């Protein structure tokens, strides 16, 4: 159990300190996590971004198309599977 806690702490530190913006969305396209660099890149405070659809970060003229691609992407995954891209 201690090893698991140690790994979780390490992953959280890596996520928080990454030089690249990292965004995590669920299968419905809702933003569930964003690291500090991502928040800075898009200019949002965390409480304003979490829970919003991913498409709030996409140009308005592309949002519908992006949502369709995202929905198709998640349909191809086995239920509950995580993808790192």
C-alpha positions as CSV (number, residue, x, y, z in Angstrom):
1,X,0.0,0.0,0.0
2,X,2.9,2.4,0.8
3,X,4.4,1.7,-2.7
4,X,1.1,2.6,-4.3
5,X,0.9,5.9,-2.3
6,X,4.4,6.7,-3.4
7,X,3.6,6.1,-7.0
8,X,0.5,8.3,-6.8
9,X,2.5,11.0,-5.2
10,X,5.2,10.8,-8.0
11,X,2.6,10.8,-10.8
12,X,0.9,13.9,-9.2
13,X,4.2,15.7,-9.0
14,X,5.0,14.9,-12.7
15,X,1.6,16.0,-13.8
16,X,1.8,19.3,-11.8
17,X,5.3,20.1,-12.9
18,X,5.3,19.1,-16.6
19,X,6.6,21.7,-19.0
20,X,3.8,20.7,-21.5
21,X,0.2,21.3,-21.0
22,X,-1.7,18.1,-20.1
23,X,-5.5,17.9,-20.3
24,X,-7.6,14.8,-19.4
25,X,-11.1,14.4,-20.6
26,X,-13.7,11.7,-19.9
27,X,-15.6,9.7,-22.5
28,X,-18.3,12.4,-22.7
29,X,-15.7,15.0,-23.5
30,X,-15.8,16.8,-20.1
31,X,-12.5,18.1,-18.9
32,X,-11.6,16.3,-15.6
33,X,-7.9,17.4,-15.1
34,X,-5.7,20.1,-16.4
35,X,-2.2,20.7,-15.2
36,X,-0.9,24.2,-14.4
37,X,0.9,24.6,-17.7
38,X,-2.3,23.8,-19.6
39,X,-4.3,26.3,-17.5
40,X,-1.7,29.0,-18.3
41,X,-1.6,28.1,-22.0
42,X,-5.4,28.6,-22.3
43,X,-5.7,31.4,-19.8
44,X,-8.3,29.6,-17.6
45,X,-8.4,29.2,-13.8
46,X,-8.9,25.5,-12.9
47,X,-12.4,26.0,-11.4
48,X,-13.6,27.6,-14.6
49,X,-12.3,24.8,-16.9
50,X,-13.0,21.6,-15.0
51,X,-16.3,20.0,-16.0
52,X,-16.6,22.0,-19.2
53,X,-16.7,20.3,-22.6
54,X,-13.3,20.0,-24.3
55,X,-14.7,22.0,-27.2
56,X,-14.6,25.3,-25.2
57,X,-10.9,25.2,-26.1
58,X,-11.5,24.7,-29.9
59,X,-12.2,27.5,-32.3
60,X,-16.0,27.9,-32.5
61,X,-16.2,27.2,-36.2
62,X,-14.5,23.8,-35.6
63,X,-16.2,22.8,-32.3
64,X,-19.0,20.7,-33.8
65,X,-16.6,18.8,-36.1
66,X,-14.2,18.3,-33.2
67,X,-17.0,16.9,-31.0
68,X,-18.0,14.4,-33.7
69,X,-14.4,13.2,-34.1
70,X,-14.0,12.9,-30.3
71,X,-17.2,10.9,-30.0
72,X,-16.0,8.6,-32.8
73,X,-12.7,8.2,-31.1
74,X,-14.2,7.1,-27.8
75,X,-16.6,4.7,-29.5
76,X,-13.6,2.7,-30.8
77,X,-12.2,2.2,-27.3
78,X,-13.1,-0.7,-25.0
79,X,-15.2,0.6,-22.1
80,X,-13.1,2.2,-19.3
81,X,-9.8,2.2,-21.3
82,X,-7.5,5.1,-20.9
83,X,-5.5,6.4,-23.8
84,X,-2.3,8.4,-23.6
85,X,-1.7,10.5,-26.7
